[in-house]
Amino acid sequence: MRTAEIYMHGWLAGWLSETERGYEFIYDELYLSDSMHQPISKTLPLQAKPFTSTVMFPFFDGLIPEGWLLNIAERNFKLNGRDRMGLLLACCEDCIGAVSVKPLIRLQDEK
């Protein structure tokens, strides 16, 4: 299972995980507790309950590069264009806009 930390304007907003059944996004409790924070997308409103989907959430899929830039990413990172989570983790840490995606490295991943 791969997981990413999702940041909004530099604040940890939540986590996106690739699961056996698809994808899950859940907001961080601290992020939800601050009334100044906004949802990362209109399709992912602020709520404590996790969002689940059998396919990559359209908002996150829209962050992934397209066209010639996608070709460069696939070639440089040796990723399959169908590996949406892999592309998101490799290409979207410093993307345009308020949201950034950072791979969550677990201790077992480092071994």
C-alpha positions as CSV (number, residue, x, y, z in Angstrom):
1,M,0.0,0.0,0.0
2,R,1.4,3.4,-1.0
3,T,0.4,6.5,0.9
4,A,0.9,10.2,0.3
5,E,0.6,13.2,2.6
6,I,-1.6,15.9,1.1
7,Y,-0.8,19.5,1.9
8,M,-2.9,22.6,1.3
9,H,-1.1,25.9,1.4
10,G,1.7,24.1,3.3
11,W,-0.6,22.6,5.9
12,L,-1.0,18.9,6.3
13,A,-4.6,18.4,5.1
14,G,-4.7,14.6,5.0
15,W,-3.6,11.3,3.4
16,L,-4.3,9.6,0.1
17,S,-3.7,5.8,0.1
18,E,-3.8,3.2,-2.5
19,T,-5.6,0.2,-1.0
20,E,-6.6,-3.3,-2.2
21,R,-10.0,-2.0,-3.2
22,G,-8.9,1.3,-4.8
23,Y,-8.1,4.6,-3.1
24,E,-8.9,6.3,0.2
25,F,-8.5,10.0,1.2
26,I,-9.0,11.1,4.8
27,Y,-8.5,14.6,6.3
28,D,-6.2,15.1,9.2
29,E,-8.1,15.8,12.5
30,L,-6.0,18.9,13.2
31,Y,-6.7,20.3,9.8
32,L,-10.5,19.7,10.3
33,S,-10.4,21.4,13.7
34,D,-9.3,24.8,12.3
35,S,-12.2,26.7,10.8
36,M,-9.8,28.7,8.6
37,H,-8.9,25.6,6.5
38,Q,-10.6,25.0,3.2
39,P,-11.4,21.7,1.5
40,I,-8.7,20.6,-1.0
41,S,-11.5,20.3,-3.6
42,K,-15.2,20.8,-4.0
43,T,-15.5,17.1,-4.7
44,L,-13.7,16.3,-1.4
45,P,-15.5,18.5,1.2
46,L,-14.3,18.8,4.8
47,Q,-15.4,15.7,6.7
48,A,-14.0,13.2,9.2
49,K,-15.3,10.2,7.3
50,P,-12.8,8.8,4.7
51,F,-13.6,9.1,1.0
52,T,-13.2,5.9,-0.9
53,S,-13.1,5.2,-4.7
54,T,-12.3,2.3,-6.9
55,V,-10.4,4.6,-9.2
56,M,-8.1,7.6,-8.6
57,F,-10.1,10.6,-7.4
58,P,-10.6,13.0,-10.3
59,F,-9.1,15.9,-8.4
60,F,-5.8,14.0,-7.7
61,D,-5.8,12.5,-11.2
62,G,-6.0,16.1,-12.6
63,L,-2.7,16.9,-10.9
64,I,-0.8,14.4,-12.9
65,P,1.0,15.8,-16.0
66,E,-0.3,15.1,-19.4
67,G,1.1,14.9,-23.0
68,W,4.8,15.5,-23.5
69,L,5.4,16.2,-19.8
70,L,3.8,12.8,-18.9
71,N,6.1,11.1,-21.5
72,I,9.1,12.6,-19.8
73,A,7.9,11.6,-16.4
74,E,7.2,8.0,-17.5
75,R,10.7,7.8,-19.1
76,N,12.7,9.4,-16.3
77,F,10.9,7.6,-13.4
78,K,10.4,4.4,-15.4
79,L,6.7,4.4,-14.6
80,N,3.7,3.0,-16.4
81,G,1.2,5.7,-17.5
82,R,-1.5,3.5,-15.9
83,D,0.2,3.7,-12.5
84,R,-1.7,6.8,-11.4
85,M,-0.5,6.6,-7.8
86,G,3.1,6.2,-8.9
87,L,2.9,9.2,-11.2
88,L,1.2,11.3,-8.5
89,L,3.9,10.4,-6.0
90,A,6.7,11.1,-8.5
91,C,5.4,14.2,-10.1
92,C,3.2,16.2,-7.8
93,E,5.2,17.3,-4.8
94,D,5.7,20.8,-6.3
95,C,2.8,21.2,-8.7
96,I,1.0,24.3,-9.7
97,G,-1.7,25.4,-7.2
98,A,-2.3,25.2,-3.4
99,V,-2.1,21.4,-3.1
100,S,1.1,19.3,-3.0
101,V,1.6,15.6,-2.7
102,K,4.5,14.1,-0.7
103,P,5.2,10.4,-0.5
104,L,4.9,9.0,3.0
105,I,7.9,6.8,3.7
106,R,7.4,4.1,6.2
107,L,10.2,2.3,8.1
108,Q,9.5,-1.0,6.3
109,D,9.8,0.9,2.9
110,E,13.3,2.0,3.8
111,K,14.7,-1.5,4.4
